[in-house]
Amino acid sequence: MKTLDWNTLFGERARRIQASTIRELLKLTQRPGVISFAGGLPAPELFPKGLAAEKAAAILRDKGEVALQYGPTEGYFPLRAWVAEWLGLSPEEVLITTGSQQALDLLGKVFLDEGSPLLLEAPSYMGAIQAFRPYGPRFLTVPAGEEGPDLEALEEALKGERPRFLYLIPSFQNPSGGLMPLPARKRLLEMAMARGLVVVEDDAYRELYFGESRLPSLFELAREAGYPGVIYLSSFSKILAPGLRVAFVAAHPEAILKLTQAKQGADLHSPVLNQMLVHALVQEGFPERLALIRQTYREKAEAMLSALDREMPAGVRYTRPKGGMFVWMTLPEGLSAERLFQRAIEENVAFVPGSPFFAEGGGENTLRLSYATMDRARIEEGVRRLGRALKGLLALV
Ligand SMILES: Cc1ncc(COP(=O)(O)O)c(CN[C@@H](CCCC(=O)O)C(=O)O)c1O
């Protein structure tokens, strides 16, 4: 059998395509007995399985010829209209995508050329870095903390550069858990408006707030200010079911049109049955569902934080999130999260080492813990195991 060296056959862009650390780790965490804090996998107990089974059967029975046929690239219109109304927009400002992950890839395809400056936070969502990297951007980063990006550093970065866009996650940032306060949001918007800077706001965790109410998105603030340059992403993954792969982009109709054209070349349209199912599921008890989800993650976060407070040795720092799915941990300087990961896996506990969240490198002593998937007992046991692994590593230094 003749062998081929595929690496010589792939295109130049393929050399920039790297595996997703989260996806690779998830394979590892399938091992029985492993308690995984790795993937931001929503709590399976929250999936509306019974209602989904009932609605899917009805859709196929009563509207099977629509559900099983090709559909419009923009999305199943009743769902687009529902999303538009939910956001206070017109349907022409909404595009349904196959997860926000596809929206990130389409944004790279539409906005980025080889060497284009692209501004994002450090750390930032590694799935976005993975989506953008094949288009060959020149990454520029600003530090992100518990209150969002460092606005002084942002101002400095914008002095000498015209980035194609700024990508950020203002609410419950992945991985750092940061929540941008309202004044910072307004100041960032002023900076964007003054420069005509396009801002991509990834609001995947918009509904997962633990406080009384949701802060206005940059997108909402921009509409109030009459600025069309914010492109808004959110998803049904964290509020319904990630396996359905249904999300949306909200933006100026001209941006939506170009992203739609790019989507035609990617997948023609998102699965019609899944879109119809999402549309059916949001018709019944949606506000109550959101309240249950917030309560569930608030309790899981509290379980993890109280376990960390008990089990973590001195010198280990971690965030206390006000929403979202993640705790961001910083080990004492010089300690490697990758080395900790090796010891943790031996203790049957997993997390995501932090460095893949840094587009320009760094973060070797950081790691991300997701409390979303496990129940309280496994969160407590997993943190005990993590504590054992950490104390073992500290004993070596
Ligand atoms: C900021 C942000 N933007 C987009 C996504 C992807 O959401 P979709 O499910 O594609 O709508 C995510 C989902 N990230 C999770 C899920 C990744 C799950 C996986 O790769 O299996 C994580 O960071 O673990 C996100 O956090």
PDBQT file of the ligand as one rigid body, heavy atoms in Angstrom, charges set to zero:
ROOT
HETATM    1  C1  LIG A 401     -17.209  32.032  25.324  1.00  0.00    +0.000 C 
HETATM    2  C2  LIG A 401     -17.749  30.865  24.527  1.00  0.00    +0.000 A 
HETATM    3  N1  LIG A 401     -18.146  31.086  23.264  1.00  0.00    +0.000 NA
HETATM    4  C3  LIG A 401     -18.630  30.069  22.512  1.00  0.00    +0.000 A 
HETATM    5  C4  LIG A 401     -18.712  28.789  23.023  1.00  0.00    +0.000 A 
HETATM    6  C5  LIG A 401     -19.257  27.707  22.117  1.00  0.00    +0.000 C 
HETATM    7  O1  LIG A 401     -20.645  27.706  22.257  1.00  0.00    +0.000 OA
HETATM    8  P1  LIG A 401     -21.577  26.867  21.254  1.00  0.00    +0.000 P 
HETATM    9  O2  LIG A 401     -21.925  25.611  21.997  1.00  0.00    +0.000 OA
HETATM   10  O3  LIG A 401     -20.797  26.587  20.011  1.00  0.00    +0.000 OA
HETATM   11  O4  LIG A 401     -22.768  27.735  21.009  1.00  0.00    +0.000 OA
HETATM   12  C6  LIG A 401     -18.327  28.522  24.339  1.00  0.00    +0.000 A 
HETATM   13  C7  LIG A 401     -18.421  27.138  24.925  1.00  0.00    +0.000 C 
HETATM   14  N2  LIG A 401     -17.194  26.819  25.617  1.00  0.00    +0.000 N 
HETATM   15  C8  LIG A 401     -17.227  25.638  26.471  1.00  0.00    +0.000 C 
HETATM   16  C9  LIG A 401     -17.634  24.403  25.732  1.00  0.00    +0.000 C 
HETATM   17  C10 LIG A 401     -16.582  23.769  24.894  1.00  0.00    +0.000 C 
HETATM   18  C11 LIG A 401     -17.031  22.337  24.832  1.00  0.00    +0.000 C 
HETATM   19  C12 LIG A 401     -16.211  21.477  23.962  1.00  0.00    +0.000 C 
HETATM   20  O5  LIG A 401     -15.257  21.922  23.297  1.00  0.00    +0.000 OA
HETATM   21  O6  LIG A 401     -16.568  20.313  24.005  1.00  0.00    +0.000 OA
HETATM   22  C13 LIG A 401     -15.858  25.481  27.165  1.00  0.00    +0.000 C 
HETATM   23  O7  LIG A 401     -15.091  26.433  27.141  1.00  0.00    +0.000 OA
HETATM   24  O8  LIG A 401     -15.608  24.452  27.805  1.00  0.00    +0.000 OA
HETATM   25  C14 LIG A 401     -17.835  29.588  25.101  1.00  0.00    +0.000 A 
HETATM   26  O9  LIG A 401     -17.413  29.384  26.364  1.00  0.00    +0.000 OA
ENDROOT
TORSDOF 0
